[in-house]
């Protein structure tokens, strides 16, 4: 009986890496599907029957300052919108925790990452797949939620309570909400690579994401030039309602903008400090898209830097 010769240089055909990622993280994929389905259902309810009932109740029994109804339709409608908004805004924290602890940290801690590198998948391809697969799923799911949130916001059934510039509403109404989970994924993965263990990766991912989102949120309004309104001494500070407000202060006779020296001062204070009026900086609703796009660009830039740092660190460790 003749034995078949086997070429030792031929490596077995590797399984598709993205399939391996999906199999390994089936619980997380299931939870993500449940999350998207639940929030989508709440938003669709608010857009359809919930919004219709709230609008009818408002028209029957509500004034601008007071509502008197028994079925709490308006309350449920507002709760559905705010719940969905909070879920969308809170999602990056969960993504960062999962990426740092489970996606990267646990595999490095258990040695499964090194095992994959010595078989069919190299370190660079391993990390690229680890990031690309969840990034695609996150982008698809979050885009759906942002679209539904925007739909409910644009067709709101009660004339009170939601403003485009509110914290949470602004983020959940545009591409900023789609970019933040990608940033959380990148920072969580980087944290997991640095720590090499699940628990430190989880903590580091959450802290890094919280720090980055806070700093970006503070910088965001300053990425687009402020509109400035100026009022005289009689008018005082003037800016449209519902705007994002920036700095304010006093205007001198030379047109210079200075900190208001007359807070709590008497009638003689403006003349004593050469103050002839007051200014306010603000972003009106017409600047929603410039603000969204510039902040999204900043988020994606930081995301790209975090991804580059992760690949650099991995190459050095596996060189």
Secondary structure, DSSP 4 states (H G I P E B T S, - for coil): -PPPP--TTPPPPPPPHHHHHHHHTHHHHHHHHHHHHHHHHHHHHHHTHHHHHHHHHHHHHB-SS-B--SS-HHHHHHHHHHHHHHHHHHHHHHHHHHIIIIIIIHHHHHTHHHHHHHTT--HHHHHHHHHHHHHHHHHHHHHHHHHHHHHHHHT-SSSSS--TTSTTHHHHTSTHHHHHHHHHHHHHHHHHHHH-SHHHHHHHHHHHHHHHHHHHHHHHGGGSPPEEEEEETTT-S---TTSEEEEEEEEETTS-EE--TTTT--TTHHHHTTEEEEEEEEE-GGGHHHHHHHHHHHHHHHHHHHHHHHHHHHHHHH-
